[in-house]
Amino acid sequence: MISMVSSEHTLKIMDPEIAALIDKELQRQQQHIELIASENFTSPAVIETVGSILTNKYAEGYPQKRYYGGCEFVDQIESLAIERAKQLFGCEHANVQPHSGSQANTAVYMACLKPHDKILTMSLEHGGHLTHGYAKNISGMLYDVTHYGVSENTGEIDYDQLESLAHEQHPKMITIGASAYSRTIDFERVGTIAKNCGALLMADIAHIAGLVATRLHPSPIPYADFVTTTTHKTLRGPRGGMIMCSQEWAKAIDSAVFPGTQGGPLMHVIAGKAVCFLEALKPEFKRYQQQIIANAKALCKGMQEQGFHIVSGTTDNHLFLVDLRPTLPEVSGKDAQIALEKANITLNKNTVPLETRSPFQASGIRIGTPAITTRGMKEKEMLQIANFIATILQNITDETLIAHIKQQVIEWCLNFPLPY
Ligand SMILES: *Cc1c(COP(=O)(O)O)cnc(C)c1O
């Protein structure tokens, strides 16, 4: 497809400034160990699709019900994306148009809540997401929010607290799903709690979608009224969102997405989602998800062996949180993030249970394995990464040592090339 662009019209000629920055970003991606739990490297096929001429097409509406002409082929593309999503997750209805995970969540709220309705959600500091009722997000502005969280002793979701808050508050909706939570989520239990107190349930699987698609994490589909996800995290597709629900809610969800909260769908991205779902239906994809978990467990164990404290003690999925305080009380999450970045190791600071610092400093770091697993790294490499991280954090002011590790990281990354 790229070959359709004749050489004098390439980006390098048309806009050398942006072309050079893309080249630099590719080099950055190649030369860094990417541990941000929400990131991944999508396939060349998905990149090709997202970079295709489909971006030219307006297709407001849904297949066979569009407001524009010329939708013959994009109709087939969107229908394929929907059918594959249904097959992959075993849901009755899928809307593949949300531009992002946040757009998906907003559309679900629009479909069934009115301003000032009560929602019960996991707090951001305990691992939830901005779109789950954070004060500065539209969900926090429009709805009356109560938060549950993790038990401060175990670091696991406090289902008893969730249950008693549900019975006290009678929320219209409960949301479950997290951005920084390392344990298996008991969707069945939360489904029962929601049913017993007459609340709707939205499960947000943005992070764990790849694990759910391959059934390595229990699916919320049987228990939740709505399941939302992103397509670019463990699912490894293009940047985007999706909503799944039963037939009963199909119409309300579709109209909450369009015309409720969005205009024209991004057909190039929807095509990319279709390609991603096809990839995710293959047996290799399950092996990839198994390796993500095996790597997370190995890296987690490696960090423990280096003397670090893991929130909730272990991981069941693709990520874990390190509480730096017991080992290095003077090193904040922010300090750790900055020092590691200097050695080309990318991750993010994170608040931890019983946090004593501000969210901008934080006392923990979040470590995820989806991206490095895509590069082909295995358990053996996880021990090496734990070693790099521990050495840097224990010598956080030693610039010479950190510069030396950076060189090692760059050379090491050459063994795991990106497919671009
Ligand atoms: C990442 C994430 C989202 C939002 O995704 P965006 O595509 O960045 O809008 C929503 N919910 C959870 C739990 C997430 O982790």
Ligand as a Chemical Component Dictionary entry (heavy atoms), coordinates in Angstrom:
data_LIG
# 
_chem_comp.id                   LIG 
_chem_comp.type                 NON-POLYMER 
_chem_comp.pdbx_formal_charge   0 
_chem_comp.three_letter_code    LIG 
# 
loop_
_chem_comp_atom.comp_id 
_chem_comp_atom.atom_id 
_chem_comp_atom.alt_atom_id 
_chem_comp_atom.type_symbol 
_chem_comp_atom.charge 
_chem_comp_atom.model_Cartn_x 
_chem_comp_atom.model_Cartn_y 
_chem_comp_atom.model_Cartn_z 
_chem_comp_atom.pdbx_ordinal 
LIG C1 C1 C 0 -5.947 2.646 29.452 1  
LIG C2 C2 C 0 -7.236 2.555 30.146 2  
LIG C3 C3 C 0 -8.386 3.224 29.677 3  
LIG C4 C4 C 0 -8.382 4.288 28.627 4  
LIG O1 O1 O 0 -7.763 4.126 27.490 5  
LIG P1 P1 P 0 -7.400 5.335 26.509 6  
LIG O2 O2 O 0 -7.388 4.642 25.184 7  
LIG O3 O3 O 0 -6.099 5.861 26.954 8  
LIG O4 O4 O 0 -8.485 6.365 26.573 9  
LIG C5 C5 C 0 -9.587 2.976 30.311 10 
LIG N1 N1 N 0 -9.660 2.142 31.363 11 
LIG C6 C6 C 0 -8.586 1.532 31.862 12 
LIG C7 C7 C 0 -8.757 0.623 33.036 13 
LIG C8 C8 C 0 -7.341 1.721 31.292 14 
LIG O5 O5 O 0 -6.266 1.128 31.814 15 
# 
loop_
_chem_comp_bond.comp_id 
_chem_comp_bond.atom_id_1 
_chem_comp_bond.atom_id_2 
_chem_comp_bond.value_order 
_chem_comp_bond.pdbx_ordinal 
LIG C1 C2 SING 1  
LIG C2 C3 SING 2  
LIG C2 C8 DOUB 3  
LIG C3 C4 SING 4  
LIG C3 C5 DOUB 5  
LIG C4 O1 SING 6  
LIG O1 P1 SING 7  
LIG P1 O2 DOUB 8  
LIG P1 O3 SING 9  
LIG P1 O4 SING 10 
LIG C5 N1 SING 11 
LIG N1 C6 DOUB 12 
LIG C6 C7 SING 13 
LIG C6 C8 SING 14 
LIG C8 O5 SING 15 
# 
